[in-house]
């Protein structure tokens, strides 16, 4: 039976998180990083004593995942600029993703189309979505970043995408625990 505990966009306290039933805590962590293995490893660290301990654990566990775990996490993100997909498929994190992708929401139709084409080309080349910590970036900045990353080799790009996921995870953990 699922608990009635709900962590919403308003956040929770550290003590509240530590006291959550296991599955509720995992569900909350999965909103921050979509890797089941990462969430399970984070659970092994409960109870957390401080936010810094959570941030350190998040980073440490992320760095030690397999490629398949990283790809699982990447798959939990909407494509940059794909606002319809963000609202439908990613409902659990759509408000956070919407905040993160505000720069794409104000973009011209031409820029959105170029992002869509670039995303498709990126996915063909690298086998996963283009991932960028979009917070504070305009659609044009994201497009420039996408274009420049297309010249990377697969290994370099995987490392960059992993670093971007780590930034996103940190921001989402901050949102989860904001008061």
ABEGO torsion letter per residue (X at the ends): XBBABBBBAAEBBAAAAAABBAAAAAAAAAAABABAAAAAAAAAAOBBABAAAAAAAAAAAAAABBAAAAAAAAAABBBBGBAAAAAAAAAAAAAAAAAAAAAAAABBAAAAAAAAAAAAAAAAAAGBBBBBBABGBBAAAAAAAAAAAAABBAAAAAAAAAAAAAAAAAAAAAAAABX
